[in-house]
Amino acid sequence: MKKIIEAPVVLALLALGGVAPAEDATPSPAPSASPSPVANGASWRRAGPASVSAAPSRLVVAPVSPAPSSRAELGGLQGAKAIALKEGEATLLVGGSALTLRPGSVIGSDVVKSVGSDRIVLVRSATGSPPAGAATVVVSFDAQGQSRVRVYWLSDPAAVPPREVR
C-alpha cells in the first residue's frame, strides 16, 4: 500500500536536510592588507579606504558658447531653397541664383562633405578672424525646400579652461 505524504511535511524535511550543523561550518578567513603569494611570484594588495576631503570646494562652471549671431557664422546657405536634392548632388536657390553642390564643393570657408536626400553636411576649418574653432555645418531641408542651418562647433577657443584641481 502506498503512503501519501502531505506537502507541508515534504517541505519541512527538505528544509531540515539542507541545513548544516553550526559546529561543522568553518569561518572564512578575514581579508588582510598583506600581500597573498601566488605561484608565479605575483602578489595582490587590497586598496585602502578612499579618502574624501571634507573641505568646501568651489564650483567651476564653463560658459556656454552663444548661439550664432551673424549670417557669416551660419554660412552662405542660410535662407537657401532646395530645387533638387538627391544622393551626391544638390541644386539650391541661393540669393536668386542656382547653385549646384557635390562633395568637395567649396562655399566660403566651408567644404561640402556629403549630400543626402534631405541634408547637406559641410566641414568648416578653424579660422583666424574672428577666432573660431573647427565646426560641422548641417543644412537640412523641410518638405517645402526651406533650409535650416545648424553649426556644431568642435571646440571653442573663447572658452576659459577651468582651474586645475589639486
Residue pairs with C-beta under 8 A, 6 or more apart in sequence:
31 46
32 46
33 45
33 46
33 48
34 45
35 43
35 44
35 45
36 43
36 44
37 43
38 44
60 162
60 163
62 159
62 160
62 161
62 162
63 159
63 160
65 153
65 156
65 158
65 159
68 74
68 151
71 78
73 132
73 151
74 137
74 149
74 151
75 107
75 108
75 110
75 122
75 124
75 137
75 139
75 149
75 151
76 94
76 107
76 108
76 110
77 92
77 94
77 107
77 120
77 122
77 137
77 139
77 147
77 149
78 147
78 149
79 94
79 147
80 92
80 93
80 94
80 99
80 139
80 147
81 92
81 93
81 145
81 146
81 147
82 90
82 91
82 92
82 93
82 141
82 145
82 147
83 91
83 92
83 93
83 98
83 145
84 90
84 91
85 91
85 115
85 116
85 117
85 118
85 141
86 115
86 117
87 115
87 116
87 117
88 102
88 103
88 115
89 100
89 101
89 102
89 115
90 100
90 101
90 102
90 115
90 120
91 98
91 99
91 100
91 101
92 98
92 99
92 100
92 101
92 147
93 99
101 107
101 112
101 115
101 120
102 112
102 115
103 112
103 113
103 114
103 115
104 111
104 112
105 111
105 112
106 112
107 122
109 124
109 125
109 127
110 122
110 123
110 124
110 137
111 122
111 123
111 124
111 125
112 120
112 121
112 122
113 121
113 122
113 123
113 136
114 120
114 121
115 121
118 140
118 141
119 138
119 139
119 140
119 141
120 138
120 139
121 136
121 137
121 138
121 139
122 136
122 137
122 138
122 139
123 134
123 135
123 136
123 137
124 134
124 135
124 136
124 137
124 151
125 134
126 132
126 133
126 134
126 155
126 157
131 157
131 158
132 153
132 157
133 153
133 154
133 155
133 156
133 157
134 153
134 154
134 155
135 151
135 152
135 153
135 154
136 151
136 152
136 154
137 149
137 150
137 151
137 152
138 149
138 150
138 152
139 147
139 148
139 149
139 150
140 147
140 148
140 150
141 147
141 148
142 148
